[in-house]
Amino acid sequence: MKYCLDCDWHTAAADSDQRDRSRAAIDHYVETGHTIDSSESLVRPTTPDGLGTVLARDLTPSSD
Ligand SMILES: [Zn+2]
């Protein structure tokens, strides 16, 4: 799944396919400027304190 570090936005496991989830993550990033991260797990991991770096590795089209 992909999820936002700044709000409760996330993609659900059942959402479309991976490309659509990536697209949704990009759209959320563009619209809000929020930081999107991703995880292979189905639950949102705990975000360590102080993690403020934009994790853009999943925001590039070639990452898929
Ligand atoms: Zn957000």
N, CA, C, O and the ligand as a Tripos MOL2 file, in Angstrom:
@<TRIPOS>MOLECULE
protein
  257   255    65     0     0
PROTEIN
NO_CHARGES

@<TRIPOS>ATOM
      1 N           0.8310   -1.1940    0.0000 N.3       1 MET1
      2 CA          0.0000    0.0000    0.0000 C.3       1 MET1
      3 C           0.8640    1.2410    0.0000 C.2       1 MET1
      4 O           2.0410    1.1960    0.3590 O.2       1 MET1
      5 N           0.2760    2.3360   -0.4020 N.am      2 LYS2
      6 CA          0.9270    3.6330   -0.2980 C.3       2 LYS2
      7 C           0.1280    4.4670    0.6840 C.2       2 LYS2
      8 O          -1.0960    4.3650    0.7660 O.2       2 LYS2
      9 N           0.8460    5.2920    1.4250 N.am      3 TYR3
     10 CA          0.1590    6.0690    2.4520 C.3       3 TYR3
     11 C           0.8450    7.4070    2.6300 C.2       3 TYR3
     12 O           2.0000    7.6000    2.2510 O.2       3 TYR3
     13 N           0.0870    8.3330    3.2240 N.am      4 CYS4
     14 CA          0.5690    9.6900    3.4160 C.3       4 CYS4
     15 C           1.1280    9.8380    4.8280 C.2       4 CYS4
     16 O           0.5310    9.3820    5.8030 O.2       4 CYS4
     17 N           2.2890   10.4850    4.9110 N.am      5 LEU5
     18 CA          2.8990   10.7040    6.2260 C.3       5 LEU5
     19 C           2.2990   11.9120    6.9240 C.2       5 LEU5
     20 O           2.5520   12.1310    8.1080 O.2       5 LEU5
     21 N           1.5050   12.7000    6.2040 N.am      6 ASP6
     22 CA          1.0080   13.9660    6.7460 C.3       6 ASP6
     23 C          -0.4810   13.9490    7.0790 C.2       6 ASP6
     24 O          -0.9570   14.8020    7.8290 O.2       6 ASP6
     25 N          -1.2130   12.9980    6.5350 N.am      7 CYS7
     26 CA         -2.6250   12.8800    6.8490 C.3       7 CYS7
     27 C          -3.0120   11.4140    6.7720 C.2       7 CYS7
     28 O          -2.1420   10.5490    6.6690 O.2       7 CYS7
     29 N          -4.2900   11.1280    6.8200 N.am      8 ASP8
     30 CA         -4.7390    9.7380    6.8740 C.3       8 ASP8
     31 C          -4.9370    9.1060    5.5020 C.2       8 ASP8
     32 O          -5.4450    7.9900    5.3910 O.2       8 ASP8
     33 N          -4.5340    9.8220    4.4640 N.am      9 TRP9
     34 CA         -4.7070    9.2820    3.1140 C.3       9 TRP9
     35 C          -3.8830    8.0050    2.9240 C.2       9 TRP9
     36 O          -2.7350    7.9150    3.3600 O.2       9 TRP9
     37 N          -4.4910    7.0330    2.2700 N.am     10 HIS10
     38 CA         -3.7440    5.8350    1.9060 C.3      10 HIS10
     39 C          -4.5000    5.0880    0.8170 C.2      10 HIS10
     40 O          -5.6950    5.3010    0.6120 O.2      10 HIS10
     41 N          -3.8000    4.2260    0.1360 N.am     11 THR11
     42 CA         -4.4600    3.3700   -0.8270 C.3      11 THR11
     43 C          -4.8480    2.0670   -0.1350 C.2      11 THR11
     44 O          -4.1140    1.5500    0.7070 O.2      11 THR11
     45 N          -5.9910    1.5600   -0.4990 N.am     12 ALA12
     46 CA         -6.4250    0.2780    0.0460 C.3      12 ALA12
     47 C          -5.8650   -0.8500   -0.8070 C.2      12 ALA12
     48 O          -5.6050   -0.6790   -1.9980 O.2      12 ALA12
     49 N          -5.6890   -1.9840   -0.1880 N.am     13 ALA13
     50 CA         -5.1150   -3.1290   -0.9010 C.3      13 ALA13
     51 C          -5.9740   -3.5370   -2.0890 C.2      13 ALA13
     52 O          -5.4740   -4.0800   -3.0750 O.2      13 ALA13
     53 N          -7.2600   -3.2720   -1.9860 N.am     14 ALA14
     54 CA         -8.1820   -3.7010   -3.0320 C.3      14 ALA14
     55 C          -8.3230   -2.6760   -4.1580 C.2      14 ALA14
     56 O          -9.0310   -2.9100   -5.1370 O.2      14 ALA14
     57 N          -7.6470   -1.5530   -4.0080 N.am     15 ASP15
     58 CA         -7.7770   -0.5060   -5.0100 C.3      15 ASP15
     59 C          -7.1260   -0.8910   -6.3360 C.2      15 ASP15
     60 O          -5.9060   -1.0430   -6.4100 O.2      15 ASP15
     61 N          -7.9050   -1.0430   -7.3440 N.am     16 SER16
     62 CA         -7.4270   -1.1770   -8.7140 C.3      16 SER16
     63 C          -6.1420   -1.9770   -8.8060 C.2      16 SER16
     64 O          -6.0110   -3.0400   -8.1990 O.2      16 SER16
     65 N          -5.1960   -1.4540   -9.5720 N.am     17 ASP17
     66 CA         -3.9150   -2.1300   -9.6840 C.3      17 ASP17
     67 C          -2.7970   -1.2020   -9.2170 C.2      17 ASP17
     68 O          -3.0400   -0.0550   -8.8410 O.2      17 ASP17
     69 N          -1.6000   -1.7050   -9.2480 N.am     18 GLN18
     70 CA         -0.4690   -0.9530   -8.7050 C.3      18 GLN18
     71 C          -0.2700    0.3720   -9.4250 C.2      18 GLN18
     72 O           0.0680    1.3800   -8.8050 O.2      18 GLN18
     73 N          -0.4810    0.3640  -10.7440 N.am     19 ARG19
     74 CA         -0.2760    1.6030  -11.4930 C.3      19 ARG19
     75 C          -1.2710    2.6740  -11.0480 C.2      19 ARG19
     76 O          -0.9160    3.8440  -10.9070 O.2      19 ARG19
     77 N          -2.5200    2.2590  -10.8290 N.am     20 ASP20
     78 CA         -3.5240    3.2130  -10.3740 C.3      20 ASP20
     79 C          -3.2070    3.7230   -8.9760 C.2      20 ASP20
     80 O          -3.4230    4.8970   -8.6770 O.2      20 ASP20
     81 N          -2.6980    2.8510   -8.1240 N.am     21 ARG21
     82 CA         -2.3290    3.2890   -6.7780 C.3      21 ARG21
     83 C          -1.1800    4.2820   -6.8420 C.2      21 ARG21
     84 O          -1.1690    5.2740   -6.1140 O.2      21 ARG21
     85 N          -0.2150    4.0140   -7.7120 N.am     22 SER22
     86 CA          0.9010    4.9430   -7.8610 C.3      22 SER22
     87 C           0.4020    6.2800   -8.3680 C.2      22 SER22
     88 O           0.8470    7.3370   -7.9210 O.2      22 SER22
     89 N          -0.5240    6.2200   -9.3050 N.am     23 ARG23
     90 CA         -1.0870    7.4440   -9.8590 C.3      23 ARG23
     91 C          -1.8270    8.2340   -8.7750 C.2      23 ARG23
     92 O          -1.7090    9.4560   -8.6890 O.2      23 ARG23
     93 N          -2.5850    7.5180   -7.9580 N.am     24 ALA24
     94 CA         -3.3260    8.1700   -6.8850 C.3      24 ALA24
     95 C          -2.3710    8.8190   -5.8960 C.2      24 ALA24
     96 O          -2.6410    9.9060   -5.3860 O.2      24 ALA24
     97 N          -1.2560    8.1520   -5.6270 N.am     25 ALA25
     98 CA         -0.2610    8.7050   -4.7060 C.3      25 ALA25
     99 C           0.3460    9.9730   -5.2830 C.2      25 ALA25
    100 O           0.5340   10.9590   -4.5700 O.2      25 ALA25
    101 N           0.6530    9.9470   -6.5730 N.am     26 ILE26
    102 CA          1.2060   11.1280   -7.2310 C.3      26 ILE26
    103 C           0.2000   12.2700   -7.1790 C.2      26 ILE26
    104 O           0.5580   13.4130   -6.8940 O.2      26 ILE26
    105 N          -1.0660   11.9510   -7.4590 N.am     27 ASP27
    106 CA         -2.0960   12.9860   -7.4360 C.3      27 ASP27
    107 C          -2.2170   13.6030   -6.0430 C.2      27 ASP27
    108 O          -2.3570   14.8190   -5.9080 O.2      27 ASP27
    109 N          -2.1640   12.7750   -5.0250 N.am     28 HIS28
    110 CA         -2.2710   13.2930   -3.6620 C.3      28 HIS28
    111 C          -1.0780   14.1870   -3.3490 C.2      28 HIS28
    112 O          -1.2350   15.2450   -2.7400 O.2      28 HIS28
    113 N           0.0950   13.7730   -3.7570 N.am     29 TYR29
    114 CA          1.3060   14.5490   -3.5310 C.3      29 TYR29
    115 C           1.2200   15.8980   -4.2350 C.2      29 TYR29
    116 O           1.5570   16.9310   -3.6580 O.2      29 TYR29
    117 N           0.7680   15.8800   -5.4840 N.am     30 VAL30
    118 CA          0.6790   17.1110   -6.2730 C.3      30 VAL30
    119 C          -0.3640   18.0590   -5.6720 C.2      30 VAL30
    120 O          -0.1550   19.2690   -5.5910 O.2      30 VAL30
    121 N          -1.4800   17.4810   -5.2580 N.am     31 GLU31
    122 CA         -2.5810   18.3100   -4.7690 C.3      31 GLU31
    123 C          -2.3050   18.8960   -3.3870 C.2      31 GLU31
    124 O          -2.7360   20.0090   -3.0840 O.2      31 GLU31
    125 N          -1.5930   18.1550   -2.5570 N.am     32 THR32
    126 CA         -1.4450   18.5610   -1.1630 C.3      32 THR32
    127 C          -0.0240   18.8950   -0.7620 C.2      32 THR32
    128 O           0.1910   19.5880    0.2320 O.2      32 THR32
    129 N           0.9530   18.4120   -1.5200 N.am     33 GLY33
    130 CA          2.3440   18.5770   -1.1290 C.3      33 GLY33
    131 C           2.7440   17.6540    0.0090 C.2      33 GLY33
    132 O           3.8260   17.7830    0.5810 O.2      33 GLY33
    133 N           1.8570   16.7220    0.3290 N.am     34 HIS34
    134 CA          2.1410   15.7870    1.4160 C.3      34 HIS34
    135 C           3.1800   14.7560    0.9870 C.2      34 HIS34
    136 O           3.4590   14.5690   -0.1970 O.2      34 HIS34
    137 N           3.7280   14.1090    1.9820 N.am     35 THR35
    138 CA          4.7640   13.1120    1.7340 C.3      35 THR35
    139 C           4.1450   11.7220    1.6630 C.2      35 THR35
    140 O           3.4810   11.2750    2.5980 O.2      35 THR35
    141 N           4.3730   11.0500    0.5470 N.am     36 ILE36
    142 CA          3.8360    9.7080    0.3660 C.3      36 ILE36
    143 C           4.9390    8.6830    0.5670 C.2      36 ILE36
    144 O           6.0470    8.8330    0.0510 O.2      36 ILE36
    145 N           4.6290    7.6580    1.3100 N.am     37 ASP37
    146 CA          5.5510    6.5370    1.4360 C.3      37 ASP37
    147 C           4.7820    5.2720    1.0620 C.2      37 ASP37
    148 O           3.5650    5.3010    0.8810 O.2      37 ASP37
    149 N           5.4880    4.1980    0.9530 N.am     38 SER38
    150 CA          4.8160    2.9580    0.6010 C.3      38 SER38
    151 C           5.3770    1.8150    1.4230 C.2      38 SER38
    152 O           6.4810    1.8870    1.9630 O.2      38 SER38
    153 N           4.6000    0.7810    1.4990 N.am     39 SER39
    154 CA          5.0130   -0.3920    2.2470 C.3      39 SER39
    155 C           4.4100   -1.6140    1.5920 C.2      39 SER39
    156 O           3.3110   -1.5580    1.0400 O.2      39 SER39
    157 N           5.1270   -2.7050    1.6540 N.am     40 GLU40
    158 CA          4.5800   -3.9440    1.1170 C.3      40 GLU40
    159 C           3.5520   -4.5530    2.0580 C.2      40 GLU40
    160 O           2.7580   -5.4030    1.6550 O.2      40 GLU40
    161 N           3.5680   -4.1210    3.2910 N.am     41 SER41
    162 CA          2.6090   -4.6490    4.2470 C.3      41 SER41
    163 C           1.2480   -4.0030    4.0400 C.2      41 SER41
    164 O           1.1330   -3.0040    3.3310 O.2      41 SER41
    165 N           0.2370   -4.5600    4.6440 N.am     42 LEU42
    166 CA         -1.1160   -4.0590    4.4630 C.3      42 LEU42
    167 C          -1.5210   -3.0970    5.5670 C.2      42 LEU42
    168 O          -2.6390   -2.5840    5.5630 O.2      42 LEU42
    169 N          -0.6440   -2.8550    6.4900 N.am     43 VAL43
    170 CA         -0.9420   -1.9220    7.5650 C.3      43 VAL43
    171 C           0.0650   -0.7870    7.5400 C.2      43 VAL43
    172 O           1.2120   -0.9540    7.1250 O.2      43 VAL43
    173 N          -0.3870    0.3530    7.9880 N.am     44 ARG44
    174 CA          0.4820    1.5120    8.0010 C.3      44 ARG44
    175 C           1.5150    1.3690    9.1230 C.2      44 ARG44
    176 O           1.1450    1.2390   10.2900 O.2      44 ARG44
    177 N           2.8040    1.3910    8.7770 N.am     45 PRO45
    178 CA          3.8260    1.2530    9.8140 C.3      45 PRO45
    179 C           3.9150    2.5140   10.6590 C.2      45 PRO45
    180 O           3.4590    3.5850   10.2580 O.2      45 PRO45
    181 N           4.4950    2.3670   11.8040 N.am     46 THR46
    182 CA          4.7000    3.5150   12.6730 C.3      46 THR46
    183 C           5.7520    4.4370   12.0690 C.2      46 THR46
    184 O           6.8260    3.9980   11.6590 O.2      46 THR46
    185 N           5.4260    5.6950   12.0250 N.am     47 THR47
    186 CA          6.3730    6.6620   11.4880 C.3      47 THR47
    187 C           7.3140    7.1290   12.5940 C.2      47 THR47
    188 O           6.8600    7.6580   13.6080 O.2      47 THR47
    189 N           8.5990    6.9410   12.4130 N.am     48 PRO48
    190 CA          9.5570    7.3910   13.4360 C.3      48 PRO48
    191 C           9.4910    8.8970   13.6140 C.2      48 PRO48
    192 O           9.2740    9.6300   12.6490 O.2      48 PRO48
    193 N           9.6730    9.3530   14.8180 N.am     49 ASP49
    194 CA          9.7050   10.7860   15.0730 C.3      49 ASP49
    195 C          10.8370   11.4330   14.2900 C.2      49 ASP49
    196 O          11.9360   10.8880   14.1920 O.2      49 ASP49
    197 N          10.5560   12.5830   13.7450 N.am     50 GLY50
    198 CA         11.6000   13.3320   13.0580 C.3      50 GLY50
    199 C          11.7540   12.9780   11.6020 C.2      50 GLY50
    200 O          12.6030   13.5420   10.9120 O.2      50 GLY50
    201 N          10.9540   12.0620   11.1270 N.am     51 LEU51
    202 CA         11.0500   11.6970    9.7130 C.3      51 LEU51
    203 C          10.3170   12.7360    8.8840 C.2      51 LEU51
    204 O           9.0900   12.7110    8.7900 O.2      51 LEU51
    205 N          11.0600   13.6400    8.2890 N.am     52 GLY52
    206 CA         10.4270   14.7120    7.5460 C.3      52 GLY52
    207 C          10.8830   14.7860    6.1030 C.2      52 GLY52
    208 O          10.4390   15.6540    5.3500 O.2      52 GLY52
    209 N          11.7440   13.9040    5.7250 N.am     53 THR53
    210 CA         12.2640   13.9250    4.3720 C.3      53 THR53
    211 C          11.2170   13.4580    3.3670 C.2      53 THR53
    212 O          10.5210   12.4690    3.5990 O.2      53 THR53
    213 N          11.1140   14.1570    2.2800 N.am     54 VAL54
    214 CA         10.2040   13.7280    1.2240 C.3      54 VAL54
    215 C          10.7410   12.4460    0.6010 C.2      54 VAL54
    216 O          11.8580   12.3930    0.0860 O.2      54 VAL54
    217 N           9.9180   11.4330    0.6670 N.am     55 LEU55
    218 CA         10.3210   10.1550    0.1110 C.3      55 LEU55
    219 C           9.6980   10.0310   -1.2750 C.2      55 LEU55
    220 O           8.5630    9.5810   -1.4300 O.2      55 LEU55
    221 N          10.4530   10.4310   -2.2500 N.am     56 ALA56
    222 CA          9.9010   10.5570   -3.5950 C.3      56 ALA56
    223 C          10.2010    9.3530   -4.4640 C.2      56 ALA56
    224 O           9.9410    9.3810   -5.6670 O.2      56 ALA56
    225 N          10.7360    8.3100   -3.8880 N.am     57 ARG57
    226 CA         11.1600    7.1880   -4.7270 C.3      57 ARG57
    227 C           9.9820    6.5250   -5.4270 C.2      57 ARG57
    228 O          10.1520    5.9120   -6.4810 O.2      57 ARG57
    229 N           8.7930    6.6430   -4.8520 N.am     58 ASP58
    230 CA          7.6260    6.0270   -5.4670 C.3      58 ASP58
    231 C           6.8250    7.0050   -6.3220 C.2      58 ASP58
    232 O           5.7630    6.6700   -6.8470 O.2      58 ASP58
    233 N           7.3530    8.2120   -6.4480 N.am     59 LEU59
    234 CA          6.6280    9.2240   -7.1840 C.3      59 LEU59
    235 C           7.1330    9.3800   -8.6070 C.2      59 LEU59
    236 O           6.6160   10.1990   -9.3660 O.2      59 LEU59
    237 N           8.1240    8.6110   -8.9640 N.am     60 THR60
    238 CA          8.6320    8.6550  -10.3210 C.3      60 THR60
    239 C           7.9820    7.5500  -11.1360 C.2      60 THR60
    240 O           7.8940    6.4100  -10.6780 O.2      60 THR60
    241 N           7.5340    7.8710  -12.3230 N.am     61 PRO61
    242 CA          6.8130    6.8900  -13.1510 C.3      61 PRO61
    243 C           7.6130    5.6120  -13.3910 C.2      61 PRO61
    244 O           7.0240    4.5410  -13.5370 O.2      61 PRO61
    245 N           8.9140    5.7010  -13.4330 N.am     62 SER62
    246 CA          9.7230    4.5390  -13.7470 C.3      62 SER62
    247 C           9.8560    3.5640  -12.5830 C.2      62 SER62
    248 O          10.3800    2.4620  -12.7450 O.2      62 SER62
    249 N           9.3730    3.9790  -11.3960 N.am     63 SER63
    250 CA          9.5420    3.1340  -10.2170 C.3      63 SER63
    251 C           8.6950    1.8750  -10.3020 C.2      63 SER63
    252 O           8.9320    0.9100   -9.5750 O.2      63 SER63
    253 N           7.7260    1.8860  -11.1740 N.am     64 ASP64
    254 CA          6.8930    0.7010  -11.3180 C.3      64 ASP64
    255 C           7.4120   -0.2030  -12.4130 C.2      64 ASP64
    256 O           6.8280   -1.2540  -12.6740 O.2      64 ASP64
    257 ZN         -1.8910   13.6380    2.8080 Zn       65 ZN65
@<TRIPOS>BOND
     1     1     2 1
     2     2     3 1
     3     3     4 2
     4     3     5 am
     5     5     6 1
     6     6     7 1
     7     7     8 2
     8     7     9 am
     9     9    10 1
    10    10    11 1
    11    11    12 2
    12    11    13 am
    13    13    14 1
    14    14    15 1
    15    15    16 2
    16    15    17 am
    17    17    18 1
    18    18    19 1
    19    19    20 2
    20    19    21 am
    21    21    22 1
    22    22    23 1
    23    23    24 2
    24    23    25 am
    25    25    26 1
    26    26    27 1
    27    27    28 2
    28    27    29 am
    29    29    30 1
    30    30    31 1
    31    31    32 2
    32    31    33 am
    33    33    34 1
    34    34    35 1
    35    35    36 2
    36    35    37 am
    37    37    38 1
    38    38    39 1
    39    39    40 2
    40    39    41 am
    41    41    42 1
    42    42    43 1
    43    43    44 2
    44    43    45 am
    45    45    46 1
    46    46    47 1
    47    47    48 2
    48    47    49 am
    49    49    50 1
    50    50    51 1
    51    51    52 2
    52    51    53 am
    53    53    54 1
    54    54    55 1
    55    55    56 2
    56    55    57 am
    57    57    58 1
    58    58    59 1
    59    59    60 2
    60    59    61 am
    61    61    62 1
    62    62    63 1
    63    63    64 2
    64    63    65 am
    65    65    66 1
    66    66    67 1
    67    67    68 2
    68    67    69 am
    69    69    70 1
    70    70    71 1
    71    71    72 2
    72    71    73 am
    73    73    74 1
    74    74    75 1
    75    75    76 2
    76    75    77 am
    77    77    78 1
    78    78    79 1
    79    79    80 2
    80    79    81 am
    81    81    82 1
    82    82    83 1
    83    83    84 2
    84    83    85 am
    85    85    86 1
    86    86    87 1
    87    87    88 2
    88    87    89 am
    89    89    90 1
    90    90    91 1
    91    91    92 2
    92    91    93 am
    93    93    94 1
    94    94    95 1
    95    95    96 2
    96    95    97 am
    97    97    98 1
    98    98    99 1
    99    99   100 2
   100    99   101 am
   101   101   102 1
   102   102   103 1
   103   103   104 2
   104   103   105 am
   105   105   106 1
   106   106   107 1
   107   107   108 2
   108   107   109 am
   109   109   110 1
   110   110   111 1
   111   111   112 2
   112   111   113 am
   113   113   114 1
   114   114   115 1
   115   115   116 2
   116   115   117 am
   117   117   118 1
   118   118   119 1
   119   119   120 2
   120   119   121 am
   121   121   122 1
   122   122   123 1
   123   123   124 2
   124   123   125 am
   125   125   126 1
   126   126   127 1
   127   127   128 2
   128   127   129 am
   129   129   130 1
   130   130   131 1
   131   131   132 2
   132   131   133 am
   133   133   134 1
   134   134   135 1
   135   135   136 2
   136   135   137 am
   137   137   138 1
   138   138   139 1
   139   139   140 2
   140   139   141 am
   141   141   142 1
   142   142   143 1
   143   143   144 2
   144   143   145 am
   145   145   146 1
   146   146   147 1
   147   147   148 2
   148   147   149 am
   149   149   150 1
   150   150   151 1
   151   151   152 2
   152   151   153 am
   153   153   154 1
   154   154   155 1
   155   155   156 2
   156   155   157 am
   157   157   158 1
   158   158   159 1
   159   159   160 2
   160   159   161 am
   161   161   162 1
   162   162   163 1
   163   163   164 2
   164   163   165 am
   165   165   166 1
   166   166   167 1
   167   167   168 2
   168   167   169 am
   169   169   170 1
   170   170   171 1
   171   171   172 2
   172   171   173 am
   173   173   174 1
   174   174   175 1
   175   175   176 2
   176   175   177 am
   177   177   178 1
   178   178   179 1
   179   179   180 2
   180   179   181 am
   181   181   182 1
   182   182   183 1
   183   183   184 2
   184   183   185 am
   185   185   186 1
   186   186   187 1
   187   187   188 2
   188   187   189 am
   189   189   190 1
   190   190   191 1
   191   191   192 2
   192   191   193 am
   193   193   194 1
   194   194   195 1
   195   195   196 2
   196   195   197 am
   197   197   198 1
   198   198   199 1
   199   199   200 2
   200   199   201 am
   201   201   202 1
   202   202   203 1
   203   203   204 2
   204   203   205 am
   205   205   206 1
   206   206   207 1
   207   207   208 2
   208   207   209 am
   209   209   210 1
   210   210   211 1
   211   211   212 2
   212   211   213 am
   213   213   214 1
   214   214   215 1
   215   215   216 2
   216   215   217 am
   217   217   218 1
   218   218   219 1
   219   219   220 2
   220   219   221 am
   221   221   222 1
   222   222   223 1
   223   223   224 2
   224   223   225 am
   225   225   226 1
   226   226   227 1
   227   227   228 2
   228   227   229 am
   229   229   230 1
   230   230   231 1
   231   231   232 2
   232   231   233 am
   233   233   234 1
   234   234   235 1
   235   235   236 2
   236   235   237 am
   237   237   238 1
   238   238   239 1
   239   239   240 2
   240   239   241 am
   241   241   242 1
   242   242   243 1
   243   243   244 2
   244   243   245 am
   245   245   246 1
   246   246   247 1
   247   247   248 2
   248   247   249 am
   249   249   250 1
   250   250   251 1
   251   251   252 2
   252   251   253 am
   253   253   254 1
   254   254   255 1
   255   255   256 2
@<TRIPOS>SUBSTRUCTURE
     1 MET1         2 RESIDUE 1 A MET
     2 LYS2         6 RESIDUE 1 A LYS
     3 TYR3        10 RESIDUE 1 A TYR
     4 CYS4        14 RESIDUE 1 A CYS
     5 LEU5        18 RESIDUE 1 A LEU
     6 ASP6        22 RESIDUE 1 A ASP
     7 CYS7        26 RESIDUE 1 A CYS
     8 ASP8        30 RESIDUE 1 A ASP
     9 TRP9        34 RESIDUE 1 A TRP
    10 HIS10       38 RESIDUE 1 A HIS
    11 THR11       42 RESIDUE 1 A THR
    12 ALA12       46 RESIDUE 1 A ALA
    13 ALA13       50 RESIDUE 1 A ALA
    14 ALA14       54 RESIDUE 1 A ALA
    15 ASP15       58 RESIDUE 1 A ASP
    16 SER16       62 RESIDUE 1 A SER
    17 ASP17       66 RESIDUE 1 A ASP
    18 GLN18       70 RESIDUE 1 A GLN
    19 ARG19       74 RESIDUE 1 A ARG
    20 ASP20       78 RESIDUE 1 A ASP
    21 ARG21       82 RESIDUE 1 A ARG
    22 SER22       86 RESIDUE 1 A SER
    23 ARG23       90 RESIDUE 1 A ARG
    24 ALA24       94 RESIDUE 1 A ALA
    25 ALA25       98 RESIDUE 1 A ALA
    26 ILE26      102 RESIDUE 1 A ILE
    27 ASP27      106 RESIDUE 1 A ASP
    28 HIS28      110 RESIDUE 1 A HIS
    29 TYR29      114 RESIDUE 1 A TYR
    30 VAL30      118 RESIDUE 1 A VAL
    31 GLU31      122 RESIDUE 1 A GLU
    32 THR32      126 RESIDUE 1 A THR
    33 GLY33      130 RESIDUE 1 A GLY
    34 HIS34      134 RESIDUE 1 A HIS
    35 THR35      138 RESIDUE 1 A THR
    36 ILE36      142 RESIDUE 1 A ILE
    37 ASP37      146 RESIDUE 1 A ASP
    38 SER38      150 RESIDUE 1 A SER
    39 SER39      154 RESIDUE 1 A SER
    40 GLU40      158 RESIDUE 1 A GLU
    41 SER41      162 RESIDUE 1 A SER
    42 LEU42      166 RESIDUE 1 A LEU
    43 VAL43      170 RESIDUE 1 A VAL
    44 ARG44      174 RESIDUE 1 A ARG
    45 PRO45      178 RESIDUE 1 A PRO
    46 THR46      182 RESIDUE 1 A THR
    47 THR47      186 RESIDUE 1 A THR
    48 PRO48      190 RESIDUE 1 A PRO
    49 ASP49      194 RESIDUE 1 A ASP
    50 GLY50      198 RESIDUE 1 A GLY
    51 LEU51      202 RESIDUE 1 A LEU
    52 GLY52      206 RESIDUE 1 A GLY
    53 THR53      210 RESIDUE 1 A THR
    54 VAL54      214 RESIDUE 1 A VAL
    55 LEU55      218 RESIDUE 1 A LEU
    56 ALA56      222 RESIDUE 1 A ALA
    57 ARG57      226 RESIDUE 1 A ARG
    58 ASP58      230 RESIDUE 1 A ASP
    59 LEU59      234 RESIDUE 1 A LEU
    60 THR60      238 RESIDUE 1 A THR
    61 PRO61      242 RESIDUE 1 A PRO
    62 SER62      246 RESIDUE 1 A SER
    63 SER63      250 RESIDUE 1 A SER
    64 ASP64      254 RESIDUE 1 A ASP
    65 ZN65       257 GROUP 0 **** ****
